[in-house]
Amino acid sequence: MCAITRFVCRIRALFGRHKMKAELAEELRFHLESEINKNIAAGMSPEEGRYPALRLFGGVRPCLKVPKVRTGPYS
């Protein structure tokens, strides 16, 4: 990766962290709802379909942690 591309990625990560988190949360919500709907179509109730979908993802909160971009001479 060239220096300009790295610089742009770091700036985007620095100022766009909230946007990235929101986009990631929306995407995870979409996939979770899709899995829940698939379980409901298979004959489960909405409550029964939600728990296997959450287990499949391993929980949503750990997925929402966006790693911070390291900057400086030791990164």
N, C-alpha and C positions, 0 to 999 in steps of 0.2 A: 504494500500500500504506500503510495507516495505521500510526502509530507503535507501537501495541500489537502488531500483527501482525509488524512488523519486529523488535521486542524479543523476542517469543516465538520467532521464527525464529533469531535470534542465540543465544538461550539454548539452544535445541534443538541447534543446530550446535556450540556450545561443549561441551556435556556429552554429546552423542550422536554425536560424531565416530566413535568406534570401532564403534558399532552401525551407522552409515551405511556405513562401509567394509565391514563384514561382510555387510550386506544387498546391497551392490553386488557384492561378490565372488561371493556365492551366485547372484545373477541372471546375472552374466556366465558363471559356470560352467554354469548351466542352458542358456543360449543356445549356448554353445560345444559342449556335449555334444549338443544337438539338431542342430546343424550337422554334427557328426561322425557321428551316427547317420544323418542324411540321406545323407551321402557313402557310408557303409557300405552302405546300402540301394541306392545307385546302382551297387554292385559293387566299391567300393574296399575294401582291407584296412583294419583299424583304424589302422595307422601311416600309410597313404596318405591316409586320410580326415581325419586330424588336422591335417596341414600346410596344406591349403587352407582349413580352418576357421579356423586361427590367422591366416592371411594375410587372410582376410575381415575379421576383427576388428582387424587391424593390431597384433596383440600384445595380451596381456591386461594386462600390468603398467602401461602408460601409462593405461589406462582406470581403474585403481584409485586414481589420485591424486585425492583429493577436495580441491577448493579450500578454503582457509581463509577464514573470514568475517572481514572487516576490521571493527574497531571503533575508535571514537575520533572526534575532531572532523574528521579528514581523510578519512574513508571515504566 
